[in-house]
Amino acid sequence: MTQFAFVFPGQGSQSVGMLDAFGDHPAVQQTLAEASAALGQDIGRLIAQGPKEELDLTTNTQPVMLTAGVACWRVWIAETGREPAAVAGHSLGEYTALVAAGALEFADALPLVRLRAQAMQEAVPVGAGGMAAILGLDAEAVRAGCAQAQADVGEVVEAVNFNDPKQTVIAGTAAAVAKACEVLKAAGAKRALPLPVSAPFHSSLMKPAAERLREKLAATPFRAPRIPVLHNIDVQEARDADAIRDALYRQAFGPVRWVETIQVLKGRGLAHIIECGPGKVLAGMVKRIDAELVTATVYDPATLSEVKGLLA
């Protein structure tokens, strides 16, 4: 049978009604019930009805995306029983990957992710930081532009998400991000798109959030993963609880090395990279990283059936 990897999306793929297509599937209903109990909030209502403004609050989005990803994963397992040869997650999606791999209980992941979201939001005042997607330049050119902008403004701006060979996300103070966008457009970027986020995620400005997260990580049970998990921060497998905690701590203020992650999965002979969760963001990135890879997404009954056929 075809060997494959699963990848899990993070913040930004959420939408009102994103689990509606699965209807009353028992795996989805059980996942929503567990999430609501763990957080003391009706997560099913929030996902199904919104409003969008509430769904898009970082402190809601992160646990909601974890819930949606786990729900899709559980449907896949219930319907196929097939586990991937490896998993990874983009930013927040790494927590979903750890749940799927058996390294972290879903009920423990939910409060951990909510604390992560709160700490990130509170590390930098709303409006003081920002992020932007730089399209059409390679990563080294983006790094160089950030270094120039940081020197000009005297404030932090860094390349933080290496999404595909010509798309890198930068983060830092609002002034430094704006300056970097100017510098990078002058250097040949096709576009420099400010992102609608409330904090400069994955930048060194998130170090205070990481310190708060470290305390919660220390109190959260982890175990060795059943399925190999590639971590964002170093594209390595963490094989025990302390190593996982360290990877998640460093991820909070370090880069998402997505291009390398996909290259490593391909290097292991996994030519089928399946996105598990709402949307098709990661599937698109995978094809831009390597057009030879086969990709698809599991987020409703139709796509689940498609992927079952693809991997037969």
VENGI-V119305 format. One record per residue. N is the residue number from 1. RES is the residue in one small letter. NEAR is the number of other C-alpha atoms within 12 Angstrom. Layout:
# VENGI-V119305
n=N res=RES near=NEAR
n=N res=RES near=NEAR
This chain:
# VENGI-V119305
n=1 res=m near=13
n=2 res=t near=20
n=3 res=q near=24
n=4 res=f near=34
n=5 res=a near=46
n=6 res=f near=52
n=7 res=v near=53
n=8 res=f near=51
n=9 res=p near=46
n=10 res=g near=40
n=11 res=q near=42
n=12 res=g near=30
n=13 res=s near=33
n=14 res=q near=38
n=15 res=s near=27
n=16 res=v near=28
n=17 res=g near=27
n=18 res=m near=33
n=19 res=l near=39
n=20 res=d near=25
n=21 res=a near=21
n=22 res=f near=28
n=23 res=g near=19
n=24 res=d near=17
n=25 res=h near=22
n=26 res=p near=18
n=27 res=a near=26
n=28 res=v near=35
n=29 res=q near=27
n=30 res=q near=24
n=31 res=t near=35
n=32 res=l near=39
n=33 res=a near=23
n=34 res=e near=31
n=35 res=a near=38
n=36 res=s near=26
n=37 res=a near=19
n=38 res=a near=24
n=39 res=l near=27
n=40 res=g near=16
n=41 res=q near=21
n=42 res=d near=24
n=43 res=i near=37
n=44 res=g near=35
n=45 res=r near=24
n=46 res=l near=33
n=47 res=i near=36
n=48 res=a near=26
n=49 res=q near=19
n=50 res=g near=23
n=51 res=p near=18
n=52 res=k near=20
n=53 res=e near=18
n=54 res=e near=22
n=55 res=l near=31
n=56 res=d near=27
n=57 res=l near=29
n=58 res=t near=34
n=59 res=t near=31
n=60 res=n near=37
n=61 res=t near=41
n=62 res=q near=41
n=63 res=p near=48
n=64 res=v near=54
n=65 res=m near=53
n=66 res=l near=53
n=67 res=t near=55
n=68 res=a near=51
n=69 res=g near=51
n=70 res=v near=50
n=71 res=a near=44
n=72 res=c near=47
n=73 res=w near=44
n=74 res=r near=35
n=75 res=v near=36
n=76 res=w near=38
n=77 res=i near=23
n=78 res=a near=17
n=79 res=e near=20
n=80 res=t near=18
n=81 res=g near=12
n=82 res=r near=25
n=83 res=e near=29
n=84 res=p near=34
n=85 res=a near=30
n=86 res=a near=39
n=87 res=v near=47
n=88 res=a near=51
n=89 res=g near=47
n=90 res=h near=49
n=91 res=s near=47
n=92 res=l near=43
n=93 res=g near=46
n=94 res=e near=50
n=95 res=y near=53
n=96 res=t near=49
n=97 res=a near=49
n=98 res=l near=49
n=99 res=v near=39
n=100 res=a near=43
n=101 res=a near=39
n=102 res=g near=29
n=103 res=a near=34
n=104 res=l near=34
n=105 res=e near=29
n=106 res=f near=40
n=107 res=a near=30
n=108 res=d near=30
n=109 res=a near=41
n=110 res=l near=41
n=111 res=p near=35
n=112 res=l near=39
n=113 res=v near=45
n=114 res=r near=35
n=115 res=l near=32
n=116 res=r near=42
n=117 res=a near=36
n=118 res=q near=29
n=119 res=a near=32
n=120 res=m near=39
n=121 res=q near=35
n=122 res=e near=27
n=123 res=a near=33
n=124 res=v near=28
n=125 res=p near=20
n=126 res=v near=19
n=127 res=g near=20
n=128 res=a near=25
n=129 res=g near=38
n=130 res=g near=40
n=131 res=m near=41
n=132 res=a near=42
n=133 res=a near=37
n=134 res=i near=46
n=135 res=l near=29
n=136 res=g near=26
n=137 res=l near=32
n=138 res=d near=26
n=139 res=a near=31
n=140 res=e near=21
n=141 res=a near=28
n=142 res=v near=42
n=143 res=r near=29
n=144 res=a near=22
n=145 res=g near=36
n=146 res=c near=42
n=147 res=a near=28
n=148 res=q near=26
n=149 res=a near=33
n=150 res=q near=29
n=151 res=a near=18
n=152 res=d near=20
n=153 res=v near=21
n=154 res=g near=18
n=155 res=e near=26
n=156 res=v near=34
n=157 res=v near=42
n=158 res=e near=48
n=159 res=a near=45
n=160 res=v near=41
n=161 res=n near=40
n=162 res=f near=39
n=163 res=n near=40
n=164 res=d near=34
n=165 res=p near=30
n=166 res=k near=27
n=167 res=q near=35
n=168 res=t near=40
n=169 res=v near=46
n=170 res=i near=51
n=171 res=a near=50
n=172 res=g near=43
n=173 res=t near=37
n=174 res=a near=34
n=175 res=a near=27
n=176 res=a near=35
n=177 res=v near=46
n=178 res=a near=35
n=179 res=k near=35
n=180 res=a near=46
n=181 res=c near=44
n=182 res=e near=27
n=183 res=v near=31
n=184 res=l near=39
n=185 res=k near=25
n=186 res=a near=20
n=187 res=a near=25
n=188 res=g near=20
n=189 res=a near=26
n=190 res=k near=19
n=191 res=r near=23
n=192 res=a near=32
n=193 res=l near=27
n=194 res=p near=27
n=195 res=l near=24
n=196 res=p near=21
n=197 res=v near=31
n=198 res=s near=33
n=199 res=a near=40
n=200 res=p near=46
n=201 res=f near=48
n=202 res=h near=43
n=203 res=s near=36
n=204 res=s near=32
n=205 res=l near=35
n=206 res=m near=39
n=207 res=k near=26
n=208 res=p near=26
n=209 res=a near=34
n=210 res=a near=36
n=211 res=e near=27
n=212 res=r near=28
n=213 res=l near=34
n=214 res=r near=29
n=215 res=e near=20
n=216 res=k near=27
n=217 res=l near=32
n=218 res=a near=20
n=219 res=a near=17
n=220 res=t near=27
n=221 res=p near=24
n=222 res=f near=32
n=223 res=r near=22
n=224 res=a near=24
n=225 res=p near=28
n=226 res=r near=24
n=227 res=i near=28
n=228 res=p near=34
n=229 res=v near=46
n=230 res=l near=43
n=231 res=h near=46
n=232 res=n near=46
n=233 res=i near=37
n=234 res=d near=26
n=235 res=v near=28
n=236 res=q near=23
n=237 res=e near=33
n=238 res=a near=31
n=239 res=r near=25
n=240 res=d near=22
n=241 res=a near=24
n=242 res=d near=21
n=243 res=a near=25
n=244 res=i near=37
n=245 res=r near=36
n=246 res=d near=31
n=247 res=a near=35
n=248 res=l near=46
n=249 res=y near=35
n=250 res=r near=30
n=251 res=q near=40
n=252 res=a near=45
n=253 res=f near=39
n=254 res=g near=33
n=255 res=p near=37
n=256 res=v near=40
n=257 res=r near=36
n=258 res=w near=41
n=259 res=v near=34
n=260 res=e near=30
n=261 res=t near=43
n=262 res=i near=49
n=263 res=q near=30
n=264 res=v near=29
n=265 res=l near=37
n=266 res=k near=27
n=267 res=g near=16
n=268 res=r near=19
n=269 res=g near=19
n=270 res=l near=27
n=271 res=a near=31
n=272 res=h near=38
n=273 res=i near=46
n=274 res=i near=49
n=275 res=e near=46
n=276 res=c near=49
n=277 res=g near=48
n=278 res=p near=43
n=279 res=g near=32
n=280 res=k near=27
n=281 res=v near=30
n=282 res=l near=39
n=283 res=a near=37
n=284 res=g near=24
n=285 res=m near=35
n=286 res=v near=39
n=287 res=k near=27
n=288 res=r near=23
n=289 res=i near=30
n=290 res=d near=27
n=291 res=a near=20
n=292 res=e near=16
n=293 res=l near=26
n=294 res=v near=31
n=295 res=t near=36
n=296 res=a near=38
n=297 res=t near=38
n=298 res=v near=43
n=299 res=y near=41
n=300 res=d near=33
n=301 res=p near=22
n=302 res=a near=16
n=303 res=t near=27
n=304 res=l near=31
n=305 res=s near=20
n=306 res=e near=19
n=307 res=v near=31
n=308 res=k near=26
n=309 res=g near=14
n=310 res=l near=22
n=311 res=l near=25
n=312 res=a near=14
